[in-house]
Amino acid sequence: MADRPLEIVLSPEADLDIANAYGYYATNSVDLAERFLDDLEFSFERISQLWNTHQVRYKNVKCRPVGAFPYLVHYSVDTEKMEALVHGIYHQKSDTPLNSRGA
């Protein structure tokens, strides 16, 4: 089971988080915003392939850093469906409660 990659499934909240982070970086530099997306895509690939190496942080939610950016991908794993549900992409210094979305 661990050898098979997981499908990455984004929640609507995660989509919004990605759009907000991209918009923030794009106001400074489109290149920087594109690097953020590249690093995020790499994080998704790593989650898909190495999901069983990340520790549970809270409520069966695991976290993976987004490259050099101060964000963490918060996700949970459904081994029956072989899916990783991405709950959100949180800034590490955010004051948003990590479980405010019902993760």
Number of C-alpha atoms within 10 A of each C-alpha: 9 13 9 10 17 24 18 17 14 17 14 12 14 20 14 14 17 19 12 13 17 19 14 14 16 15 10 10 13 14 11 15 18 14 17 22 18 14 17 22 14 14 18 23 16 15 25 20 16 15 23 14 11 12 12 14 11 13 10 11 20 22 22 19 19 22 17 9 13 13 21 19 22 23 27 19 21 11 11 7 9 16 18 23 20 25 24 24 26 23 17 13 8 10 8 11 8 15 11 7 10 7 16
